[in-house]
Amino acid sequence: MAKGSDIVALLTERQNLEQFRKKNWHGSFLEYLDLVAESPLIVRNAFQRCYDMIMGYGVEQYEESREVRTHYKFFDDPVDGGRDAIFGLRDAQIQLVNALKSAANGYGIEKRVLLLHGPVGSSKSTMARLLKKGLERYSTKDEGALYSLGWVVPGDDNVHWCPMNEEPLHLIPDAHRAEVADRFNSESPHLRYPVKISGDLCPFCRFMFNEAMHQKGGDWGSVIKDVRVRRILLSEQDRVGIGTFQPKDEKNQDSTELTGDINYRKIAEYGTDSDPRAFNFDGEFNVANRGIVEFIEVLKLDVAFLYDLLGASQEHKVKPKKFAQTDIDEVILGHTNEPEYRRLQNNEFMEALRDRTVKIDVPYVTRLADEIKIYEKDYNNERVKGKHIAPHTIEMAAMWAILTRLEEPKNANLTLMQKLKLYDGKSLPGFTEENVKELKSQTKREGMLGISPRYVQDKISNALVAHPDATSINPFMVINELETGLKNHSLITSEEQRDHYRELLEVVKEEYENIVKNEVQRAIAADEDAMQRLCANYIDNVKAYTQREKVKNKFTGQYEEPDERLMRSIEEKIDIPDSRKDDFRREIMNYIGALSIDGKKFDYKTNERLYKALQLKLFEDQKDSIKLTSLVSNVIDQDTQEKIDVVKGRLIRDYGYDDESATDVLNFVASIFARGDVKS
């Protein structure tokens, strides 16, 4: 049994006092200047810091449609084990990082609001949360350290810290800033971002500075001796460098929530409401200084708030009540959904805001593999205890979600399901990577409409609790939940759309039938010895046929003509026409010959087409002996039951089923066999 003293001892042993001292560094202004000289990057602005933070996680290069593209590992959320990982959405990530890079280099984007735009549930909030978490962690690292200043007042033991955590170099007079910056830059000529001192002291620090200058007779050198500098750690919970603003009832919310408000209790102490010491610089713009501020549903803001937002983005200034324009240094990130953005476009009075935003589209995922990852993060056999998730359950739900988001292909020979598979990286005859690229370019709003991942997640959750007696959930349980929920889906605006979604569920059911039939076929045909014998027999006959020889009958010992019926029964399984059989057989023999020259032994599994043909042939030969259709009648003899148990064991071993879901799949496929609905 663990004792409290043991736990305390364990935690005490593992604490890092050196890191604590680094994170809580205090010093003089002179010592801070030494830090800047040693590492000038500590004076980076918020955009530079944010961009460097993302790049610090590394990048991966990959090829897509013959183009080299970049994946930013930051969006995998590696620190939190992928809890907020963003799957897919590579274009949105690239746009966001490019915007931050441009702003970091001062190319103009730093004067804009970064607006994440997309349908509900498309990961806009997750993207914002990742940036905020990332900046918090970055500020705790040596390479992400940043500092602020405070004031020592004679007779007061407390240090009065800057309420906006501003850059200490703001203390350097304007007339000398260029010269000071040049000195720092000359010592580090290859800096990513040359030191640039911009921005004035906040009203509180300006007041404290002027008071100190009067007391010291204008001696700046004496004033800065009473200045203290400390390292700051960005934290949303502590409201340091991370702000979040959400629209509420207009009657109970005003612009002071952005720019701060008068502290009426301190007016009596200081005598006037224009004394910055009687003001709370605790609006979201104030607390987010040096970091990032997130505006949730930014376009729902009242016009009064938008004025502050425009000034903050374009001029990097805010106007607190009773005070002059105040400099801020922060990334302004907003997000909005489709209807709100359309309203912005149609409102001529919002033209100024449209002109000051960089829109970054964050659509729904349109690649099946990425959508599956979204659901598997929450629903997998490790996180879901006591309930097995049958193979393809998550896949079928994700497949339907993707189908609802895709636009009908203009190519009449291409179905929506085939388009989904092409987007997922599958190959189809007659379609190249260029064709897939063209398909995507023909779409207008693909990914901006359709079903949200949240709806699918809710229905998977329903399926998990709606069948308490089942040890596993299967695709049909989830599909039924998806279909039932369509009746009351609040975001479906027409019966036509509802009917379309139901039709897509039927498409998914058909695809699932094909998948599980194929799995059961492979499980039945997974008799390695029988497959080896069938393959050897086929190769012997093909060799004799291509060399115009006869085959020795192992039973009679007589030489006979090659077994044409056997060869064709295998070749027909992969649609080799009679007119092409000679070509196929020569192709097989050439393949075996090439392997032999290289000193390699032929293995039927290495030739995908032949392997598939052998599987289908063996399945056809064995399905009748297994009598799978007898499952439907529940009349099974012991010999058949043993064979079915072998197949069930293969489904469990090779495909991830448990006993219940394997039985369910065999019964389902058996019912298809009973209907005669079996592909040759």
N, C-alpha and C positions, 0 to 999 in steps of 0.2 A: 504493500500500500504506500502510495506516494505521500510524503509528509510535506507540510507547508515549508518547513525549513529547507528541505531538499530542493523544492522548486525555486525558492529565493536564492539558494546557493548556485543553482544552475544558471539562472538569469544574471546573477551578479558576475559569474565567471565569464559569461559571453558578452557582457557589455563592452563597448569600445570607447574608452574615455578619450582617446586621441581624436577620434572622429567627432565626439561631442565638443571638444575644445575648438576644433576647426570650425564647426558649424555655429559656434557661439562666440566667434572672434570679436573682440572689442579693441579699438586702438585710437590713436590720434589721427588728425587729418594728414599730418606729415607721414605717418606710417602708411596711411592709405595711398599717398602718392608713390611711395616706394613699391607698394603692391602693383599699382598701375604700371609703373616703369618695368617691373619684372614680368607682368602678364597683362598687356594692354586690352586683351579681349574681355576683361571684367567690366569694361564700360560699354559693351555692346548694347544696342537698343533692343526692344522687345521682339521685333521681327527677326533680327539677326540671331537672337538667342533661341527663338522658336525653330527657325530653320536648322540651326546647328544641332539642336536637340534631336530632331528627326533624323538627320544625317548620321548622328552618332550611333544609331542602331545598325547602320550598314544598309547596303542595297544589293540586290541580285539582278543580273541581266538575264533576260530570256527572249526567245524569238517567238513572235506571233504574226502570222500572215506575212512572213518574210521580212518583218520589221523587228529590230532590236528594241525591246522595251525594258523599263525599269520597274522593279518591285521594291518598295520601301518596307524593310522589316519592322519598322516602328509600328505599322498598322496591324501587325500580328500580335501585338500586346505581349511580347515575350516575358516581360517582368512579372506580369500577373498571370502567367500560364495560359494566356489566350482568352482570359475572361471577357475582354472587350474586343477581341480580334474582329477585324472586318474582312470578310471573304468576298473575293471578286472586287467589283467597283474600282478596278485599276485606273480607269480614265479619271474618275473623280479624285483619287489619291494623287495622281500625277498633276492634275490641274491645281489642287490645293498646294502641293509642294512647290510647284512652279510659281504660284502667286506669292508664296512666302519668300522664295528665292529672289524674285524681282523686288519685293519690298525690302528685303535685307540689303540689297545693293542700291537702294534709293532710286529705282527706276520709275516710281510713281504709284505703284500699287499700295505703298504704305499710307497713301491718302485715301484709301477706299475701305468700305465695309466688305468683308468677305462673306458672301451670302450663300449658304448651303441650301440648295433648292431641290425638292423632290417630294414624292408621295409619302404618306404616313408610313412609318415603320421601315424606312429605307436606310437607316443607320446614320442619319444626320446628327442626332444627339450623341450617338456612340462616338462619332468622329470628334465632336466637340469635347466629350468627356476624355477621350484619349489625349487630346492636346493639353487639357488642363492637368491631368495626371502626369503626363510626360514632363511638363514644365515644373511641377512640384518636385518630382524626383531629380530633374536636371539641376535644380537650384541646390540640392544637397550634395552634389558631386563637386570635386575640385574644379573641373572644367566649366561648371555652370555657376560658380560662385558670383554673387552680386552683393552690393553694399549700400547702406544708407547712412544718413547723418543725424546727429542730435546735438542739443545745446546744453551747456553747463551754465546755470544761473547762480551768481554769488549768493550765498546764504541758503541755497536749496540743494539738498543732497541728491535729488533726482535728476536724471538726464531727460530732457524734454525732446523726445524723438520726433522726427518729421512724420506727420500723420499720413503722408502720401509716399513714404519710403523712397524719396527721390535720390537721384545720382549726386554724390558729394561734390563732383567737379562743377556743379552749378554755382559753387561758391567763388569760382574764379571769375574775376571781372571780365565783361565783354571785350574790353579793349585788348586784353592779353590772351584771350582764348586761342586764337589762331597760332600764336607763338608757342604756347604751352603744348598744344596738340602736335605741332611740328617737331618739338623736342621728343615727345613720346614716339612719334612715327619714325623719326630718324634713327632711333635706337633699335627699332624693329621694322626694317624696310619691307619685309615680305608678309605683312599682316593681311589676313583675309579682308578685314574691315579696318581701314585706317581710323585712328582715334579722331572723333569729331565731337566737340563740346557744343551741344545745342540745348535750348530750354532754360527758362528762368526759375528761380526759387519759387516754391509755392507760397501763398499768402502768409502762412504761419512762419515759415523759415525766413521769408523776407522781413517780416516784423521783427523776429529775433535777431536777424543780422543787423538791421538798422539800429535797433536798441543797443546792440553790442558796439557798433561803430561809434555811436554817440558817447558811450561810456569810455571807449578807448581813444577818443579824440581822433577818430578816422584812421587809426592804425590797423590796417587789414591784417598784418602779421600777428598783432596781439589778439585780434578777434578770433582767428582760426586756432589759437591755442586752447580756446574754450570750446572748440568743436570736437565732438566725439563721432567715431565711425564704427558701425557694427555690420556684421554679415547678416543678411536677411534670408529666410527660407520661405519660398512661396507656398501658400497653403490656402485652399478654398475654405476649410473649416475655420481657420484663424483670420480669414479675410485679409490675407496679405498677398497682393499681386494676382489674385484670381477672383474675378467677380462673375456673378450670374444674375441676370435680370429677366423677370417673367411678367408679362402683362397681367393685371388684375382688374378688379372693378374700378372704372375710371373715377368714381366718386371718392374712393379711398386711396388713390394713388396720385402723386404729383411728381414733378421733375426733381424735387429735392432727393428722391430716392436714387437719382443718378449723380447728383452733384453735391450732396450734403445739405445740412440745415443748421439753423441757429440753435445753440445750446442756451435756452432761456434761463437755466439755473445759474449760469456763469455770467450773465449780463450784469447782475447786481455786484459781482466781484470785480468786473473790469470796467463797468460804467457805460458801455456802449455795445450795440449789436454789430458794429463794424470792426470790433477788435477780433482778429483771427483766433485768439485764444478762447473766445466765446462762440466758436463755431465748430461743429462736428464735421470733419472732412471724411465722412463715412458713406458717401454715395457709392454706387457700383463703379463709376468712373474713377473715383478717388482711390478706392481700395484696390482696384485692378491695375493701378499704375505700376509699370515695370514688368507686367505680365500679360494677361489676356482677360477680356470680358466677353461673356457669352450672352447673347440676346435670344431668348427662347421665343419662338413665334414673333419675330421682330416686326413683321408687317401688321400685327394687330395693335401696335403701339399707337397711342393717341398722338395727334399732330404736335402737341407741346413737347413730347419726348423726342420727336424726330428732329426738331430744331437742334437740340443738344447733340443728337447723334450725328447730324451733318457737320456741325462745328468740330466735334471730336475726331471725325474721320478726316476731313479735309485740312483742318488747321492744326490738329493735335492739341486743341485747347477746349476747356470747358469753362462755363460761367457760373461759379457758385454765387448764391444770393449775397448781395452787399459787397462782393469783391470783384476785382478785375479778372480778365481772362487768365486762366491758369493752365500751364502746360501739362500735358499727359504723354506718356510713352507706353502704349499698349496695343496689342492686336485686338481688333474689334471683329468678332465673329458672330454672325446671326444665322438663323435658319428659319425656313418657312416652307409651307406646303404649297401644292399646286393651285388651289382656289385662291389663296391669299396673294400669290404672285400674279395671277391673272387680274386680280383686282388692282394691283399696283400698276400693271401695264395699261389698264383702262382709265386710270385716274390721272388727269393732266396736272393736278395740283401736287402730285408726287414725283414730278419730273426731276426735281433736284436730287431726290433720293436715288432714283434709277441711274442718274448720271454718276453717282458716287458709290456704286456697288459693283463688285466683281462677282458675277453669278457663277456658281460651281454646281453643275447638275449632279445630284446623287440619286440615280434611279434605282429601281429594284434590280436585283441580280437576274441575269438572263442566261447564266450558265449553270446547268444542272449540278455539276460537281460542287460548285460553290454554295448553291442553295442547300444541298445535302449537309455540308459542313455546318451551316447555320443551325440546323436542327440537331445534328449529332452532338453538338457542343452541350446541349441541355438534356437530350434524350439518348442515352446509350446504356449498355448493360452494366456499366460501373456506377453511374449516377442513379439509375432507376433500379432500386432494390426490390427483390421479390417478384419481379415481372420481367419476363424475357421479351425482347423486341425482335420479332421474327424478321428474317432477311427481307429486304425490299419494302418494308413498312415505311421507313423514313423516305426512301427513294421515290415511292409512288406519290406520297404527299408533296414532295418537292417537285416532282415532275408536273403534277397538276398546277401547282403555283406558277411554275415557269410558263406553262402553256397559256395561262390567263394573261400573261404579260407580253406575249409575242404577237406581232402583227401578221396577218395572213400573208404568206409569200405570194409575190406576183407571178412567180413561175408556176404554171398550172400543173406541172409534173411533180411538184414538191408539196408534201403534206406538212401540216404544222408540227407533227411528231418528228418527221424527218429533219425539219428545220431545227428543232430542239437538239437533235442528235448532232447535227453539223456544228451548231454553236458549242456543243460539249466536246468537240474535238474528234468526233467519230468520222469515219470516211464513208462516203456513199459513191457508187459508180457515177461518173460524169460530173462530179463536183470537186473542184480544186480549192485551195486556200484562197485564191483570188475570187472564186465564186462566192465563198462565205463572206469575204470582205465586201463584195458588191451587195450581197443580201443585207448586210448591216447598214450599208450606206443608203439603201432604198427606204429604210424605215424613217418615220418622222418622230414618233413619241414612244417608241418601244422601251419598256421598262418604267415609263411614267404612269402607266395604268396597270390594273390587274389586282391580284390578291396580295395582301400584306403578309409577311412572314408571321406577324403576331396572330393573325387569324388561324393559320395552320398550327402554330404552337399551342393555341388554346384548344384546338380540336384533338391534337395528339394527347394533351393533358386529359381531356374528357374521355378519350378511349382508354387511357390507363386506369381510370377509376370507375368506368361504367361497366366493367366486366370483372367483378371481384372474385368470381370463381375460376376465371381463366388464369393459367400460369404464364401465358404469353399474349401479346396483342399482335394481330396480323394486319396486312394492308386493308382488308375489307372492313375491319372495325374502324379504322381511321377514315377510309373513304366514305363510309356511312355517316360518320360524324361531320365530315366536310359537307356532304350533300344536305344533311338535315339543317345545318347551320345557315345554309343559303337563304332559307325562308325568312330569317329575321336579320340578315346582314345589313347593318345600317348604311354601309357605303355603296351598296348596289342600288343604282338609281332607276333601273328599268327592268321589266319582266324579260325583255329581249336579252339583256345582259345576264340575267339569272339563268335563263334557258341555255345560253351559250356556255356558261360555266358548267352546267349539268351535262351538256354534250361532251365537254372536255373530260369530265369524270368517266364517261363511257369509253373514251379513247384511252384513258389511263388503265381502265380495267382490261381492255383488250391487250394492251401492251404487257400488263402483268401476266395474263394468261399465257402469252407467248414465252415470257421469261421463265415461268415455273414449269411449263411443259418442257422447255429446253433443259432445265435443271434436272427434272425427273428422268428425262431421256438419257442425260449424261450419267446420272447416278445408276440407272439400270445397266448402261453400257460400260460401266467402270470396272468390268472384270478384266484385269490386266492379262491374265493367261489367255482368256478367250480372244482378247484384242490382238495379242501377239500371234496367236495361231491364225486368226483371220488375215492379219497383215502379211504374214509369211506366205500363206496360200495365195493371196492376191499378187504379191511380188513375183512368186514363182511362175504364175500364169502370165503375168505381163512380160517377164523376161523371155519366156518361151515364145510369146506372141511376137514381140519386137524382133527377135532373132530367128523367127520362122522355124522354131524347134517344137518338139513335143514334150509333154510333162509326164513324169513317171507317177503312176497311181500307187500311193504308199500301201494301199490295201491289197490290190491285185498284183502289183509289180509290173503291170503292163504300161506301155507308153501310149498316151492319148493326146488328142488335140487340146490346146488350151481351153479352159472352161469359160467360154464367152458369156454364158449366163451369169456366172459369179462376178466376173469383171464388170459387166454392165449394171448388175444390181447394186454395186458399190458406187460406180461413177454417176449413176442417175441421181444418187442422193445429193450431189452437189451440182446438179443441172448441167452435166457434160453431155451435149447432144451426140447422137450416133456419128454425125459427120466430123466431130472433133475428138473422138475417142483415141484415134491414132496419135494425134498431137499430144494429148494428155499423157498417154502411156510412154511415149518417147521422152516427155518432160520428166516423168518420174525416174526413168532409167538414167537419163543424163544427170539428174540430181544425185542419184546413188553413186554414179561413176565419179562425179566431181568430189564427193566425200571420200571415196576410196583413194583417189589420187593424193588427197591431203592426209591420208592415214586415219580418217575418221570413220566410225561405224554408223550405219544408217539407223535412225530412230524415227519411227512414224510420227512421234509427237512434234518433231521439228518441222514437219511439213503440214502447215495449218489446214490446207484444203483436204489432203488425204486423211488427216486425223479426224476431221469433221465427218467425212464420208464413211469412215470405218465405224465411228460412233453411231451414226444413224443406221447403218446396216446391222450392227450388233444389237442395237435397240430393237429393231424390227424383228430380228431373229428371236430375241429373248422375251419380248413383252407378252407374247402369247403363252410362253411357259410359265411366266410369273402370274398371269391371269390377274392383272391389276384391276380389271373391271369388276372382278368378284368382290372388291371392297364395297362397291355400291350395294350389293345384295346381302352383305354381311355373312355370306356362306363361304368359308375359307377352310380348305383342308390344311393339315399340318405342314405338308411339304411346301405349299404355296405361301403359308404364313412365314415360314423360315426364310424364303426368298424375299418376301416383302420386308422382313426385319433387316435383312442384309442391305437392301436399298435404303431403308430408313436410316440405318447406321451410317451409310455413306453421306446422306443428306446432313446428318448431324456433324459428322467428321469434316466434310469438305466444304459445306456451304453455310454453316453457322446456325442451323436450326436446333431447337431443343426437341424433346420427345413429342410434346403436344403439337408444336407448330409443324414438325415433320409429318405427323399423322394427318393434320389438317390439310397440308399441301398434297399428300398422296391421295386423300379422299377427294380433294378438289380436282386434281388431274384425272383421277379415276372417273369422275362424273363426266369429264370432257371426253374421255375414251368411250364411255358408255353412249354418248351422243354421236360417236363416230367422228368427232371433231378433232381429227389427228392429221397433222401434216405428214405427207409421205417424205 
